[in-house]
Structure formats: structure tokens, C-alpha cells
Amino acid sequence: MTVEVAETTIEPPPELACPITPVVDIVFSRWTTPILWTLNEFGRQRFGELERRIVTITPKVLTQRLRQLERDGIVVRTYYPEVPPRVEYEISDLGRSLAPLFASLAEWSVNLDKVEQARLDYDAKQR
């Protein structure tokens, strides 16, 4: 008696197919970069200070992103039980470990003019 086994191909989850996908999801979510940049530039910040420095973010979204960054271990939230209560946010050591990544991206930004030119060239060909 011969038993044939159907061969099945199982696709790996995207994060295994491309190992940087989870990193990109964490670090480059819509508001993560401006929040981390602000905390890096100005150090420990209170919520209102962050809100003033990132003027286009809504308080609701800022709260959500800060909570997610805290959950991911990238930002540290410190609560001071004073009257009135005070809360401050700062980059964790894990968050600071992203500095070389951001430095590389900053270096690459010299290519933005080339990207813009490529877009103009592409759009001109499409007409």
C-alpha cells in the first residue's frame, strides 16, 4: 500500500521573510520618529512640552504613541506624585540604541534631492 502525502508550501510570516519589518513597524510608525527626535533633542519632556514642539500631533495621538513607546521599552514614563501630579517622558537606553539607525538615515537624507529629481523625471514620462 502506497500513501501519497500532498506537498504543502507554508509561507513564512512577513516578519520572517523580511527581518527588518518588525523594526520598521516599531520605529517608523506615523508619529514615533518626531516624538523620539524631540525627546533626543530636548531631553526629558512633560506632555505639554512635547505637544508644543510637535505642533501637528493631536493630544489623543500623542498619548497613544507615548503609551506604545513605553510598552515597547523605547520611552520611559516617570510619574511624580505631587500636587499637581507631574509626568515626564524620556528615551530609554533601548531607545538610545536606535541612535546609529537615525544617524544613518540623517546621512542618507543628502539623497532627497535625487529622489525629488527622480520623481519629476518619472512624472514627466507619464504625461
MARLUMNU-961919 format. One record per atom (N, C-alpha, C): residue number from 1; x, y, z; atom name; chain. Coordinates in nm, 3 decimals, decimal comma. Each point is the difference from the previous one (the first is absolute). Last residue first. Layout:
N
+-----+---------+---------+---------+-------+--------+
: num :       x :       y :       z : atome : chaine :
+-----+---------+---------+---------+-------+--------+
: NUM :       X :       Y :       Z :    CA :      A :
...
+-----+---------+---------+---------+-------+--------+
This chain:
127
+-----+---------+---------+---------+-------+--------+
: num :       x :       y :       z : atome : chaine :
+-----+---------+---------+---------+-------+--------+
: 127 :   0,337 :   6,172 :  -1,857 :     N :      A :
: 127 :  -0,089 :   0,092 :  -0,072 :    CA :      A :
: 127 :  -0,002 :  -0,023 :  -0,145 :     C :      A :
: 126 :   0,286 :  -0,232 :   0,316 :     N :      A :
: 126 :  -0,137 :  -0,049 :   0,006 :    CA :      A :
: 126 :  -0,098 :   0,089 :  -0,076 :     C :      A :
: 125 :   0,467 :   0,107 :   0,059 :     N :      A :
: 125 :  -0,016 :  -0,112 :  -0,094 :    CA :      A :
: 125 :  -0,144 :  -0,049 :  -0,003 :     C :      A :
: 124 :   0,119 :   0,332 :   0,312 :     N :      A :
: 124 :   0,009 :   0,056 :  -0,135 :    CA :      A :
: 124 :  -0,020 :  -0,109 :  -0,105 :     C :      A :
: 123 :   0,025 :  -0,124 :   0,456 :     N :      A :
: 123 :  -0,128 :   0,067 :  -0,030 :    CA :      A :
: 123 :   0,000 :   0,058 :  -0,141 :     C :      A :
: 122 :   0,403 :  -0,191 :   0,154 :     N :      A :
: 122 :  -0,103 :  -0,103 :  -0,014 :    CA :      A :
: 122 :  -0,132 :   0,064 :  -0,041 :     C :      A :
: 121 :   0,353 :   0,290 :   0,109 :     N :      A :
: 121 :   0,028 :  -0,071 :  -0,126 :    CA :      A :
: 121 :  -0,108 :  -0,104 :  -0,029 :     C :      A :
: 120 :  -0,019 :   0,221 :   0,414 :     N :      A :
: 120 :  -0,032 :   0,093 :  -0,109 :    CA :      A :
: 120 :   0,021 :  -0,067 :  -0,135 :     C :      A :
: 119 :   0,130 :  -0,243 :   0,377 :     N :      A :
: 119 :  -0,147 :   0,014 :  -0,006 :    CA :      A :
: 119 :  -0,042 :   0,092 :  -0,114 :     C :      A :
: 118 :   0,458 :  -0,044 :   0,090 :     N :      A :
: 118 :  -0,051 :  -0,124 :  -0,058 :    CA :      A :
: 118 :  -0,152 :   0,005 :  -0,012 :     C :      A :
: 117 :   0,211 :   0,355 :   0,222 :     N :      A :
: 117 :   0,026 :   0,005 :  -0,144 :    CA :      A :
: 117 :  -0,053 :  -0,124 :  -0,069 :     C :      A :
: 116 :  -0,025 :   0,012 :   0,468 :     N :      A :
: 116 :  -0,092 :   0,098 :  -0,058 :    CA :      A :
: 116 :   0,018 :   0,010 :  -0,152 :     C :      A :
: 115 :   0,302 :  -0,266 :   0,237 :     N :      A :
: 115 :  -0,133 :  -0,062 :   0,002 :    CA :      A :
: 115 :  -0,101 :   0,094 :  -0,066 :     C :      A :
: 114 :   0,428 :   0,164 :   0,066 :     N :      A :
: 114 :   0,001 :  -0,101 :  -0,107 :    CA :      A :
: 114 :  -0,136 :  -0,070 :  -0,009 :     C :      A :
: 113 :   0,070 :   0,300 :   0,352 :     N :      A :
: 113 :  -0,007 :   0,075 :  -0,126 :    CA :      A :
: 113 :  -0,004 :  -0,096 :  -0,119 :     C :      A :
: 112 :   0,068 :  -0,182 :   0,431 :     N :      A :
: 112 :  -0,139 :   0,040 :  -0,022 :    CA :      A :
: 112 :  -0,018 :   0,082 :  -0,127 :     C :      A :
: 111 :   0,411 :  -0,191 :   0,220 :     N :      A :
: 111 :  -0,051 :  -0,053 :  -0,127 :    CA :      A :
: 111 :  -0,143 :   0,046 :  -0,031 :     C :      A :
: 110 :   0,241 :   0,090 :   0,409 :     N :      A :
: 110 :   0,062 :   0,081 :  -0,106 :    CA :      A :
: 110 :  -0,050 :  -0,045 :  -0,137 :     C :      A :
: 109 :  -0,115 :  -0,234 :   0,407 :     N :      A :
: 109 :  -0,091 :   0,107 :  -0,042 :    CA :      A :
: 109 :   0,062 :   0,094 :  -0,104 :     C :      A :
: 108 :   0,222 :  -0,368 :   0,239 :     N :      A :
: 108 :  -0,060 :  -0,033 :  -0,129 :    CA :      A :
: 108 :  -0,087 :   0,113 :  -0,053 :     C :      A :
: 107 :   0,194 :   0,034 :   0,432 :     N :      A :
: 107 :   0,104 :   0,005 :  -0,103 :    CA :      A :
: 107 :  -0,059 :  -0,024 :  -0,138 :     C :      A :
: 106 :  -0,285 :  -0,052 :   0,364 :     N :      A :
: 106 :   0,033 :   0,142 :  -0,016 :    CA :      A :
: 106 :   0,107 :   0,018 :  -0,107 :     C :      A :
: 105 :  -0,110 :  -0,438 :   0,124 :     N :      A :
: 105 :  -0,108 :   0,061 :  -0,078 :    CA :      A :
: 105 :   0,026 :   0,148 :  -0,024 :     C :      A :
: 104 :   0,298 :  -0,229 :   0,278 :     N :      A :
: 104 :   0,012 :  -0,048 :  -0,139 :    CA :      A :
: 104 :  -0,107 :   0,061 :  -0,089 :     C :      A :
: 103 :  -0,025 :   0,089 :   0,459 :     N :      A :
: 103 :   0,116 :   0,069 :  -0,058 :    CA :      A :
: 103 :   0,020 :  -0,042 :  -0,145 :     C :      A :
: 102 :  -0,330 :  -0,221 :   0,251 :     N :      A :
: 102 :  -0,043 :   0,135 :  -0,036 :    CA :      A :
: 102 :   0,114 :   0,080 :  -0,061 :     C :      A :
: 101 :   0,105 :  -0,427 :   0,158 :     N :      A :
: 101 :  -0,097 :  -0,012 :  -0,108 :    CA :      A :
: 101 :  -0,044 :   0,138 :  -0,048 :     C :      A :
: 100 :   0,278 :  -0,031 :   0,380 :     N :      A :
: 100 :   0,072 :  -0,024 :  -0,126 :    CA :      A :
: 100 :  -0,093 :  -0,013 :  -0,121 :     C :      A :
:  99 :  -0,204 :   0,059 :   0,436 :     N :      A :
:  99 :   0,074 :   0,117 :  -0,049 :    CA :      A :
:  99 :   0,078 :  -0,027 :  -0,129 :     C :      A :
:  98 :  -0,273 :  -0,300 :   0,300 :     N :      A :
:  98 :  -0,042 :   0,028 :  -0,137 :    CA :      A :
:  98 :   0,080 :   0,114 :  -0,063 :     C :      A :
:  97 :   0,037 :  -0,138 :   0,460 :     N :      A :
:  97 :   0,073 :  -0,093 :  -0,086 :    CA :      A :
:  97 :  -0,040 :   0,016 :  -0,147 :     C :      A :
:  96 :  -0,220 :   0,235 :   0,353 :     N :      A :
:  96 :   0,127 :   0,063 :  -0,040 :    CA :      A :
:  96 :   0,081 :  -0,091 :  -0,092 :     C :      A :
:  95 :  -0,398 :  -0,168 :   0,190 :     N :      A :
:  95 :  -0,029 :   0,102 :  -0,100 :    CA :      A :
:  95 :   0,126 :   0,068 :  -0,050 :     C :      A :
:  94 :   0,041 :  -0,303 :   0,353 :     N :      A :
:  94 :  -0,037 :  -0,072 :  -0,121 :    CA :      A :
:  94 :  -0,031 :   0,098 :  -0,113 :     C :      A :
:  93 :   0,079 :   0,177 :   0,422 :     N :      A :
:  93 :   0,125 :  -0,049 :  -0,059 :    CA :      A :
:  93 :  -0,027 :  -0,077 :  -0,129 :     C :      A :
:  92 :  -0,375 :   0,347 :   0,104 :     N :      A :
:  92 :   0,066 :  -0,104 :   0,079 :    CA :      A :
:  92 :   0,134 :  -0,034 :  -0,064 :     C :      A :
:  91 :  -0,277 :   0,481 :  -0,022 :     N :      A :
:  91 :   0,040 :  -0,118 :  -0,077 :    CA :      A :
:  91 :   0,070 :  -0,097 :   0,095 :     C :      A :
:  90 :  -0,380 :   0,331 :   0,192 :     N :      A :
:  90 :   0,136 :   0,006 :  -0,053 :    CA :      A :
:  90 :   0,031 :  -0,129 :  -0,076 :     C :      A :
:  89 :  -0,419 :   0,318 :   0,284 :     N :      A :
:  89 :   0,037 :  -0,106 :  -0,094 :    CA :      A :
:  89 :   0,144 :   0,022 :  -0,045 :     C :      A :
:  88 :  -0,360 :   0,147 :   0,443 :     N :      A :
:  88 :   0,103 :   0,033 :  -0,097 :    CA :      A :
:  88 :   0,034 :  -0,122 :  -0,084 :     C :      A :
:  87 :  -0,395 :   0,230 :   0,369 :     N :      A :
:  87 :   0,045 :  -0,117 :  -0,076 :    CA :      A :
:  87 :   0,103 :   0,049 :  -0,102 :     C :      A :
:  86 :  -0,281 :   0,167 :   0,489 :     N :      A :
:  86 :   0,088 :   0,032 :  -0,113 :    CA :      A :
:  86 :   0,044 :  -0,130 :  -0,064 :     C :      A :
:  85 :  -0,421 :   0,219 :   0,356 :     N :      A :
:  85 :   0,089 :  -0,108 :  -0,045 :    CA :      A :
:  85 :   0,080 :   0,042 :  -0,123 :     C :      A :
:  84 :  -0,150 :   0,390 :   0,332 :     N :      A :
:  84 :  -0,066 :  -0,100 :  -0,084 :    CA :      A :
:  84 :   0,099 :  -0,107 :  -0,045 :     C :      A :
:  83 :   0,094 :  -0,007 :   0,353 :     N :      A :
:  83 :  -0,124 :   0,072 :  -0,023 :    CA :      A :
:  83 :   0,037 :   0,128 :  -0,075 :     C :      A :
:  82 :   0,243 :  -0,513 :   0,004 :     N :      A :
:  82 :  -0,001 :   0,133 :   0,061 :    CA :      A :
:  82 :  -0,138 :   0,059 :  -0,017 :     C :      A :
:  81 :   0,268 :  -0,453 :  -0,125 :     N :      A :
:  81 :  -0,125 :   0,020 :   0,075 :    CA :      A :
:  81 :   0,003 :   0,131 :   0,079 :     C :      A :
:  80 :   0,236 :  -0,177 :  -0,471 :     N :      A :
:  80 :   0,036 :   0,062 :   0,127 :    CA :      A :
:  80 :  -0,128 :   0,031 :   0,076 :     C :      A :
:  79 :   0,178 :  -0,342 :  -0,431 :     N :      A :
:  79 :  -0,111 :   0,069 :   0,068 :    CA :      A :
:  79 :   0,050 :   0,052 :   0,134 :     C :      A :
:  78 :   0,219 :  -0,162 :  -0,502 :     N :      A :
:  78 :   0,022 :   0,014 :   0,144 :    CA :      A :
:  78 :  -0,111 :   0,085 :   0,058 :     C :      A :
:  77 :   0,137 :  -0,316 :  -0,465 :     N :      A :
:  77 :  -0,095 :   0,096 :   0,058 :    CA :      A :
:  77 :   0,024 :   0,002 :   0,151 :     C :      A :
:  76 :   0,295 :  -0,151 :  -0,465 :     N :      A :
:  76 :  -0,026 :  -0,020 :   0,142 :    CA :      A :
:  76 :  -0,092 :   0,112 :   0,048 :     C :      A :
:  75 :   0,114 :  -0,256 :  -0,505 :     N :      A :
:  75 :  -0,018 :   0,123 :   0,078 :    CA :      A :
:  75 :  -0,029 :  -0,039 :   0,144 :     C :      A :
:  74 :   0,082 :  -0,344 :  -0,296 :     N :      A :
:  74 :   0,080 :   0,101 :  -0,069 :    CA :      A :
:  74 :  -0,005 :   0,134 :   0,074 :     C :      A :
:  73 :  -0,238 :  -0,441 :   0,072 :     N :      A :
:  73 :   0,124 :   0,021 :   0,073 :    CA :      A :
:  73 :   0,090 :   0,105 :  -0,058 :     C :      A :
:  72 :  -0,463 :  -0,161 :  -0,116 :     N :      A :
:  72 :   0,110 :  -0,060 :  -0,076 :    CA :      A :
:  72 :   0,135 :   0,017 :   0,070 :     C :      A :
:  71 :  -0,388 :   0,199 :   0,187 :     N :      A :
:  71 :  -0,023 :  -0,144 :  -0,003 :    CA :      A :
:  71 :   0,114 :  -0,073 :  -0,071 :     C :      A :
:  70 :   0,000 :   0,468 :  -0,009 :     N :      A :
:  70 :   0,029 :  -0,046 :   0,136 :    CA :      A :
:  70 :  -0,014 :  -0,152 :   0,006 :     C :      A :
:  69 :  -0,126 :   0,201 :  -0,397 :     N :      A :
:  69 :   0,146 :   0,007 :   0,015 :    CA :      A :
:  69 :   0,044 :  -0,043 :   0,139 :     C :      A :
:  68 :  -0,461 :   0,030 :  -0,084 :     N :      A :
:  68 :   0,058 :  -0,109 :  -0,077 :    CA :      A :
:  68 :   0,152 :  -0,002 :   0,013 :     C :      A :
:  67 :  -0,232 :   0,355 :   0,203 :     N :      A :
:  67 :  -0,032 :  -0,126 :   0,068 :    CA :      A :
:  67 :   0,062 :  -0,118 :  -0,073 :     C :      A :
:  66 :   0,035 :   0,422 :  -0,200 :     N :      A :
:  66 :   0,085 :  -0,008 :   0,119 :    CA :      A :
:  66 :  -0,025 :  -0,130 :   0,076 :     C :      A :
:  65 :  -0,275 :   0,091 :  -0,370 :     N :      A :
:  65 :   0,136 :  -0,033 :  -0,043 :    CA :      A :
:  65 :   0,093 :  -0,012 :   0,120 :     C :      A :
:  64 :  -0,450 :   0,135 :   0,079 :     N :      A :
:  64 :   0,007 :  -0,137 :  -0,051 :    CA :      A :
:  64 :   0,142 :  -0,041 :  -0,035 :     C :      A :
:  63 :  -0,078 :   0,449 :   0,131 :     N :      A :
:  63 :  -0,019 :  -0,092 :   0,113 :    CA :      A :
:  63 :   0,014 :  -0,144 :  -0,046 :     C :      A :
:  62 :   0,004 :   0,327 :  -0,332 :     N :      A :
:  62 :   0,122 :   0,007 :   0,079 :    CA :      A :
:  62 :  -0,007 :  -0,096 :   0,119 :     C :      A :
:  61 :  -0,385 :   0,052 :  -0,259 :     N :      A :
:  61 :   0,101 :  -0,080 :  -0,071 :    CA :      A :
:  61 :   0,132 :   0,001 :   0,076 :     C :      A :
:  60 :  -0,349 :   0,268 :   0,171 :     N :      A :
:  60 :  -0,040 :  -0,141 :   0,003 :    CA :      A :
:  60 :   0,107 :  -0,089 :  -0,063 :     C :      A :
:  59 :   0,048 :   0,476 :  -0,016 :     N :      A :
:  59 :   0,027 :  -0,057 :   0,133 :    CA :      A :
:  59 :  -0,034 :  -0,149 :   0,008 :     C :      A :
:  58 :   0,142 :   0,189 :  -0,478 :     N :      A :
:  58 :  -0,111 :   0,024 :   0,093 :    CA :      A :
:  58 :   0,035 :  -0,060 :   0,136 :     C :      A :
:  57 :   0,347 :   0,203 :  -0,387 :     N :      A :
:  57 :  -0,053 :  -0,122 :   0,061 :    CA :      A :
:  57 :  -0,114 :   0,037 :   0,095 :     C :      A :
:  56 :   0,287 :   0,316 :  -0,245 :     N :      A :
:  56 :  -0,104 :  -0,060 :  -0,085 :    CA :      A :
:  56 :  -0,061 :  -0,127 :   0,058 :     C :      A :
:  55 :   0,366 :   0,268 :   0,207 :     N :      A :
:  55 :  -0,125 :   0,076 :  -0,009 :    CA :      A :
:  55 :  -0,110 :  -0,068 :  -0,081 :     C :      A :
:  54 :   0,430 :  -0,101 :   0,293 :     N :      A :
:  54 :  -0,049 :  -0,077 :  -0,116 :    CA :      A :
:  54 :  -0,140 :   0,054 :  -0,029 :     C :      A :
:  53 :   0,216 :   0,206 :   0,350 :     N :      A :
:  53 :   0,111 :  -0,015 :  -0,095 :    CA :      A :
:  53 :  -0,039 :  -0,080 :  -0,124 :     C :      A :
:  52 :  -0,307 :   0,073 :   0,365 :     N :      A :
:  52 :   0,036 :   0,130 :  -0,059 :    CA :      A :
:  52 :   0,108 :  -0,014 :  -0,107 :     C :      A :
:  51 :  -0,129 :  -0,385 :   0,247 :     N :      A :
:  51 :  -0,113 :   0,045 :  -0,081 :    CA :      A :
:  51 :   0,032 :   0,133 :  -0,070 :     C :      A :
:  50 :   0,306 :  -0,173 :   0,315 :     N :      A :
:  50 :   0,000 :  -0,079 :  -0,124 :    CA :      A :
:  50 :  -0,108 :   0,049 :  -0,095 :     C :      A :
:  49 :   0,004 :   0,194 :   0,420 :     N :      A :
:  49 :   0,117 :   0,043 :  -0,075 :    CA :      A :
:  49 :   0,009 :  -0,076 :  -0,132 :     C :      A :
:  48 :  -0,336 :  -0,124 :   0,307 :     N :      A :
:  48 :  -0,028 :   0,130 :  -0,063 :    CA :      A :
:  48 :   0,116 :   0,052 :  -0,082 :     C :      A :
:  47 :   0,057 :  -0,400 :   0,257 :     N :      A :
:  47 :  -0,094 :  -0,019 :  -0,110 :    CA :      A :
:  47 :  -0,023 :   0,131 :  -0,076 :     C :      A :
:  46 :   0,463 :  -0,030 :   0,241 :     N :      A :
:  46 :  -0,136 :  -0,022 :   0,049 :    CA :      A :
:  46 :  -0,090 :  -0,007 :  -0,124 :     C :      A :
:  45 :   0,538 :  -0,131 :   0,002 :     N :      A :
:  45 :  -0,108 :   0,094 :  -0,032 :    CA :      A :
:  45 :  -0,128 :  -0,036 :   0,073 :     C :      A :
:  44 :   0,586 :  -0,091 :  -0,060 :     N :      A :
:  44 :  -0,123 :  -0,034 :   0,071 :    CA :      A :
:  44 :  -0,105 :   0,110 :  -0,020 :     C :      A :
:  43 :   0,358 :   0,054 :  -0,364 :     N :      A :
:  43 :   0,008 :  -0,075 :   0,125 :    CA :      A :
:  43 :  -0,137 :  -0,029 :   0,059 :     C :      A :
:  42 :   0,127 :   0,222 :  -0,430 :     N :      A :
:  42 :  -0,030 :   0,085 :   0,114 :    CA :      A :
:  42 :   0,004 :  -0,073 :   0,134 :     C :      A :
:  41 :   0,101 :  -0,213 :  -0,436 :     N :      A :
:  41 :   0,049 :   0,138 :  -0,012 :    CA :      A :
:  41 :  -0,012 :   0,079 :   0,130 :     C :      A :
:  40 :  -0,176 :  -0,447 :  -0,030 :     N :      A :
:  40 :   0,145 :  -0,001 :  -0,014 :    CA :      A :
:  40 :   0,057 :   0,141 :  -0,001 :     C :      A :
:  39 :  -0,466 :  -0,056 :   0,005 :     N :      A :
:  39 :   0,056 :  -0,042 :   0,129 :    CA :      A :
:  39 :   0,152 :  -0,004 :  -0,005 :     C :      A :
:  38 :  -0,222 :   0,098 :  -0,403 :     N :      A :
:  38 :  -0,021 :   0,107 :   0,098 :    CA :      A :
:  38 :   0,059 :  -0,036 :   0,136 :     C :      A :
:  37 :   0,004 :  -0,329 :  -0,337 :     N :      A :
:  37 :   0,090 :   0,109 :  -0,038 :    CA :      A :
:  37 :  -0,010 :   0,113 :   0,103 :     C :      A :
:  36 :  -0,298 :  -0,359 :   0,040 :     N :      A :
:  36 :   0,135 :  -0,037 :   0,040 :    CA :      A :
:  36 :   0,100 :   0,111 :  -0,032 :     C :      A :
:  35 :  -0,442 :   0,068 :  -0,143 :     N :      A :
:  35 :   0,003 :  -0,008 :   0,146 :    CA :      A :
:  35 :   0,142 :  -0,032 :   0,048 :     C :      A :
:  34 :  -0,088 :   0,001 :  -0,468 :     N :      A :
:  34 :   0,004 :   0,135 :   0,058 :    CA :      A :
:  34 :   0,005 :   0,000 :   0,153 :     C :      A :
:  33 :  -0,027 :  -0,430 :  -0,213 :     N :      A :
:  33 :   0,123 :   0,071 :  -0,032 :    CA :      A :
:  33 :   0,000 :   0,143 :   0,055 :     C :      A :
:  32 :  -0,394 :  -0,275 :   0,043 :     N :      A :
:  32 :   0,112 :  -0,042 :   0,083 :    CA :      A :
:  32 :   0,125 :   0,082 :  -0,025 :     C :      A :
:  31 :  -0,454 :   0,010 :  -0,218 :     N :      A :
:  31 :   0,047 :   0,108 :   0,086 :    CA :      A :
:  31 :   0,121 :  -0,037 :   0,084 :     C :      A :
:  30 :  -0,191 :  -0,311 :  -0,347 :     N :      A :
:  30 :  -0,027 :   0,137 :  -0,042 :    CA :      A :
:  30 :   0,064 :   0,108 :   0,088 :     C :      A :
:  29 :   0,239 :  -0,465 :   0,009 :     N :      A :
:  29 :  -0,143 :   0,027 :   0,002 :    CA :      A :
:  29 :  -0,018 :   0,152 :  -0,015 :     C :      A :
:  28 :   0,425 :  -0,257 :   0,016 :     N :      A :
:  28 :  -0,044 :   0,097 :  -0,099 :    CA :      A :
:  28 :  -0,151 :   0,010 :  -0,012 :     C :      A :
:  27 :   0,244 :  -0,292 :   0,315 :     N :      A :
:  27 :   0,073 :   0,126 :  -0,002 :    CA :      A :
:  27 :  -0,060 :   0,104 :  -0,094 :     C :      A :
:  26 :  -0,191 :  -0,451 :   0,053 :     N :      A :
:  26 :   0,017 :   0,063 :   0,130 :    CA :      A :
:  26 :   0,054 :   0,142 :  -0,013 :     C :      A :
:  25 :  -0,052 :  -0,266 :  -0,390 :     N :      A :
:  25 :  -0,131 :   0,019 :   0,061 :    CA :      A :
:  25 :   0,010 :   0,074 :   0,134 :     C :      A :
:  24 :   0,397 :  -0,131 :  -0,220 :     N :      A :
:  24 :  -0,064 :   0,112 :  -0,069 :    CA :      A :
:  24 :  -0,136 :   0,030 :   0,061 :     C :      A :
:  23 :   0,219 :  -0,377 :   0,156 :     N :      A :
:  23 :   0,072 :   0,120 :   0,043 :    CA :      A :
:  23 :  -0,064 :   0,123 :  -0,062 :     C :      A :
:  22 :  -0,158 :  -0,426 :  -0,130 :     N :      A :
:  22 :  -0,046 :   0,038 :   0,135 :    CA :      A :
:  22 :   0,070 :   0,125 :   0,052 :     C :      A :
:  21 :   0,137 :  -0,159 :  -0,433 :     N :      A :
:  21 :  -0,140 :   0,045 :   0,004 :    CA :      A :
:  21 :  -0,046 :   0,035 :   0,141 :     C :      A :
:  20 :   0,434 :  -0,193 :  -0,155 :     N :      A :
:  20 :  -0,008 :   0,137 :   0,051 :    CA :      A :
:  20 :  -0,143 :   0,052 :   0,010 :     C :      A :
:  19 :   0,130 :  -0,447 :  -0,168 :     N :      A :
:  19 :   0,021 :   0,015 :   0,144 :    CA :      A :
:  19 :  -0,005 :   0,143 :   0,052 :     C :      A :
:  18 :  -0,234 :  -0,286 :  -0,399 :     N :      A :
:  18 :   0,081 :   0,122 :   0,003 :    CA :      A :
:  18 :   0,021 :   0,036 :   0,146 :     C :      A :
:  17 :  -0,207 :  -0,399 :  -0,075 :     N :      A :
:  17 :   0,046 :   0,015 :  -0,138 :    CA :      A :
:  17 :   0,090 :   0,123 :  -0,011 :     C :      A :
:  16 :  -0,218 :  -0,084 :   0,402 :     N :      A :
:  16 :   0,110 :  -0,095 :  -0,017 :    CA :      A :
:  16 :   0,056 :   0,008 :  -0,141 :     C :      A :
:  15 :  -0,369 :   0,267 :   0,121 :     N :      A :
:  15 :   0,112 :   0,041 :   0,084 :    CA :      A :
:  15 :   0,117 :  -0,096 :  -0,005 :     C :      A :
:  14 :  -0,414 :  -0,091 :  -0,238 :     N :      A :
:  14 :   0,081 :   0,107 :  -0,059 :    CA :      A :
:  14 :   0,119 :   0,040 :   0,085 :     C :      A :
:  13 :  -0,173 :  -0,503 :   0,038 :     N :      A :
:  13 :  -0,061 :   0,130 :   0,028 :    CA :      A :
:  13 :   0,091 :   0,111 :  -0,052 :     C :      A :
:  12 :   0,027 :  -0,459 :  -0,257 :     N :      A :
:  12 :   0,039 :   0,054 :   0,130 :    CA :      A :
:  12 :  -0,072 :   0,133 :   0,025 :     C :      A :
:  11 :  -0,198 :  -0,411 :  -0,294 :     N :      A :
:  11 :   0,067 :   0,129 :  -0,013 :    CA :      A :
:  11 :   0,041 :   0,049 :   0,138 :     C :      A :
:  10 :  -0,077 :  -0,508 :  -0,189 :     N :      A :
:  10 :  -0,044 :   0,095 :   0,101 :    CA :      A :
:  10 :   0,083 :   0,127 :  -0,014 :     C :      A :
:   9 :  -0,150 :  -0,448 :  -0,309 :     N :      A :
:   9 :   0,097 :   0,107 :   0,016 :    CA :      A :
:   9 :  -0,058 :   0,099 :   0,100 :     C :      A :
:   8 :  -0,072 :  -0,554 :  -0,110 :     N :      A :
:   8 :  -0,057 :   0,132 :   0,026 :    CA :      A :
:   8 :   0,113 :   0,100 :   0,020 :     C :      A :
:   7 :  -0,111 :  -0,520 :  -0,220 :     N :      A :
:   7 :   0,102 :   0,095 :   0,041 :    CA :      A :
:   7 :  -0,066 :   0,136 :   0,018 :     C :      A :
:   6 :  -0,213 :  -0,509 :   0,056 :     N :      A :
:   6 :  -0,003 :   0,123 :  -0,080 :    CA :      A :
:   6 :   0,104 :   0,097 :   0,056 :     C :      A :
:   5 :   0,013 :  -0,537 :   0,018 :     N :      A :
:   5 :  -0,018 :   0,116 :   0,085 :    CA :      A :
:   5 :   0,007 :   0,124 :  -0,088 :     C :      A :
:   4 :  -0,114 :  -0,557 :  -0,064 :     N :      A :
:   4 :   0,059 :   0,122 :  -0,054 :    CA :      A :
:   4 :  -0,033 :   0,116 :   0,093 :     C :      A :
:   3 :   0,047 :  -0,557 :   0,040 :     N :      A :
:   3 :  -0,070 :   0,119 :   0,048 :    CA :      A :
:   3 :   0,072 :   0,122 :  -0,056 :     C :      A :
:   2 :  -0,053 :  -0,561 :  -0,113 :     N :      A :
:   2 :   0,078 :   0,122 :  -0,011 :    CA :      A :
:   2 :  -0,085 :   0,117 :   0,046 :     C :      A :
:   1 :   0,028 :  -0,570 :   0,056 :     N :      A :
:   1 :  -0,084 :   0,117 :   0,000 :    CA :      A :
:   1 :   0,088 :   0,123 :   0,000 :     C :      A :
+-----+---------+---------+---------+-------+--------+
